[in-house]
Amino acid sequence: MAKEQEFIKLIKENKGIIFKICNSYCADKDDRDDLAQEIIYNLWKSFHSFKHDFKFSTWMYRIALNVAISYYRREKKFKNHDSISESLIVFEDNSENKNEVENNLRLLKDFINKLKEIDKAIILLYLDDKSHKEIAEITGFTETNIATKINRIKDKIRTNFSKE
């Protein structure tokens, strides 16, 4: 298979990763489109360095998150936005009171959006059911450091919930 065809196939198979990251870092549709284009461009530029011994999705997450964080820092357009997609956060609706669930979801999204860029990336991966090992590979931190960061993020969110 030609290099270009393989790249297109892998992007199509893993396009959900790009959508999740763009939705998490950009509130505006045009900004999401720009970020997606920048992520795909950077993936293509780096595709020659992809080693097939690793999962493509892990490699893709790492590049996409780095691009998103750089974009976020460069543009500074996203300070007060509500961009965490509801599809990333799943609540089981066993509650009699849907308003309470909706309010908790809104609060959780607000708390996540206020996190530092790297913490936001880590919790995004955690909510996407990535293992500590996968998150470590994507972010470049150790597994122990990821476990610690996730626990601290959870504690911070719990504290914020208890204040509300």
C-alpha positions in Angstrom: 0.0 0.0 0.0 1.3 3.4 -0.9 2.3 5.7 1.9 -0.4 8.2 1.2 -3.1 5.5 1.0 -2.0 4.0 4.3 -2.0 7.5 5.9 -5.6 8.2 4.7 -6.8 4.8 5.8 -5.3 5.3 9.3 -6.7 8.8 9.6 -10.2 7.6 8.6 -10.0 4.7 11.1 -9.0 7.1 13.9 -10.7 10.3 13.1 -12.7 10.2 16.3 -9.5 11.1 18.2 -9.1 14.3 16.2 -12.8 15.2 16.8 -12.5 14.6 20.5 -9.4 16.7 20.9 -10.7 19.5 18.7 -14.0 19.6 20.6 -12.1 19.7 23.9 -9.8 22.6 23.0 -12.0 24.8 20.7 -15.4 26.2 21.3 -15.9 27.7 17.8 -16.5 25.5 14.8 -14.0 27.4 12.6 -11.4 27.1 15.3 -12.1 23.3 15.5 -11.8 23.0 11.7 -8.5 25.0 11.8 -7.1 22.8 14.6 -8.2 19.6 12.8 -6.4 20.7 9.7 -3.3 21.6 11.7 -3.3 18.2 13.4 -3.7 16.3 10.2 -0.9 18.4 8.6 1.4 17.6 11.5 0.5 13.9 11.4 1.4 13.8 7.7 4.7 15.7 8.3 5.6 13.2 11.0 4.2 10.1 9.4 7.6 8.9 8.2 8.7 8.6 11.8 5.7 6.4 12.8 7.0 3.0 13.9 4.6 0.2 13.2 5.6 -1.6 16.4 3.4 0.9 18.3 -0.3 1.5 18.1 -1.2 4.2 15.6 -3.8 5.7 17.9 -1.3 6.2 20.7 1.1 8.0 18.3 -1.8 10.0 16.8 -3.0 11.1 20.3 0.5 12.3 21.2 0.9 14.4 18.1 -2.7 15.7 18.2 -2.5 16.7 21.8 0.8 18.5 21.3 -0.6 20.4 18.4 -3.8 21.2 20.3 -1.9 22.5 23.3 0.4 24.6 21.1 -2.6 25.9 19.2 -4.3 26.7 22.5 -1.3 28.6 23.8 -0.7 30.4 20.6 -4.2 31.6 19.8 -5.3 32.4 23.4 -8.9 32.4 22.0 -10.2 29.8 24.3 -10.0 31.3 27.8 -13.7 31.3 28.6 -15.3 28.5 26.6 -17.4 25.5 27.2 -15.8 23.0 25.0 -15.6 19.6 26.6 -18.0 17.5 24.6 -20.8 15.8 26.5 -20.1 12.6 24.5 -16.8 12.3 26.4 -18.5 12.3 29.8 -21.0 9.6 30.4 -23.4 9.5 33.4 -25.6 6.6 34.0 -29.1 8.1 34.4 -30.3 6.1 37.4 -31.3 9.3 39.1 -35.0 10.3 39.5 -33.9 13.9 38.9 -32.6 14.6 35.4 -32.0 18.2 36.3 -29.5 17.1 38.9 -27.6 15.0 36.4 -27.6 17.8 33.8 -26.4 20.3 36.4 -23.6 17.9 37.5 -22.6 17.4 33.9 -22.4 21.1 33.3 -20.4 21.6 36.5 -18.0 18.8 35.5 -17.5 20.3 32.1 -16.8 23.7 33.7 -14.3 22.2 36.1 -12.5 20.3 33.3 -12.3 23.4 31.1 -10.6 25.3 33.9 -7.8 22.8 34.2 -4.3 23.5 32.9 -3.7 22.3 29.3 -1.8 19.2 30.2 -4.2 18.2 33.0 -7.1 18.7 30.6 -5.3 16.4 28.1 -4.7 13.8 30.7 -8.3 13.8 31.9 -9.5 13.7 28.3 -7.5 10.5 27.8 -8.7 9.1 31.1 -12.4 9.8 30.1 -11.6 8.0 26.8 -10.8 4.9 28.8 -7.0 5.0 28.1 -4.9 3.0 30.5 -2.2 4.8 32.6 0.4 3.1 30.4 -1.2 4.5 27.2 -1.6 8.0 28.7 2.0 7.9 29.8 3.1 6.9 26.2 1.0 9.7 24.7 2.0 12.5 27.2 5.6 11.5 27.8 5.1 11.2 31.6 5.8 8.1 33.6 2.9 5.8 34.6 3.4 6.7 38.2 3.3 10.4 37.4 0.1 9.9 35.4 -1.6 8.0 38.3 -0.6 10.8 40.6 -1.9 13.5 38.3 -5.2 11.7 37.7 -5.7 11.3 41.4 -5.0 15.0 42.0 -7.3 16.0 39.1 -10.1 13.8 40.6 -9.5 15.3 44.0 -9.6 18.8 42.6 -12.9 18.1 40.8 -14.3 16.4 43.9 -13.4 19.5 46.0 -15.0 21.8 43.4 -18.2 19.7 43.5 -18.3 19.8 47.3 -18.0 23.6 47.2 -21.0 23.9 44.8 
